[in-house]
């Protein structure tokens, strides 16, 4: 068995996406790379996993596999299907997504979900996205450097590492540690009629505005920097535990100890 790092790669743009190929090529110098990616595009699939249908897996050769499901399905299958991986991965990397995943995009993003599924399993994980028009080869080279440093850094105590990394369109001025900003979209439901006279709908619209607060990922991208945002798996809103206790009529639960 190889003593090189084992890197598990996925995405939500599909196994044939340019960003995935560029990232995989960049990572091969760091270790043994295994790709398990969706058969077709799964953008905005969030963290859905397939419990009510079958999944089909194909081995495309050269350690590249595809699953006809979501990005989260791909990581789940990769980590649990006996014989697919030779051992537990050192890092899960998802991307490079064709388009930014900033602010609350992380809630909907299949790219982030693939990385999150790895983090939920206790693995170091990174989601990588780039603004439309970015040079994928340059982004992949820089992202490979981040993964190399991630392999060298000690893992912080208490929780898995889950990083959301975004690249601006132009060559970046550097990289910044950021928090999630706020991104607003035009919320649109467009009604249409098919040739049989039945109604159908297209939902979603373009970005209409985002904040420019100091330290936000949106601001970093606006200024030409790579944004690196650590994401938490703990979803409890601790500041509202008292509110929930008042609503339930029960004592406030004790805070979780680190």
Secondary structure, 3 states (H helix, E strand, C coil): CCCCEEEEEECCCCCCCHHHHHHHHHHCCCEEEEEEEECCCCCCCCCCCCCCCCCCEEEEECCEEEECCCHHHHHHHHHHCCCCCCCCCCEEEEEEEECCCCCCHHHHCHHHHHHHHHHHCCCEEEEEEECCCCCHHHHHHHHHHHHHHHHHCCCCCCCCCEEEEEECCCCCCCEEEEECCCEEECCCEEEEECCCCCEEEEECCCEEEECCCCCEHHHHHHCCCEEEEECCCCCCCHHHHHHHHHHHCCCCCCCCCC
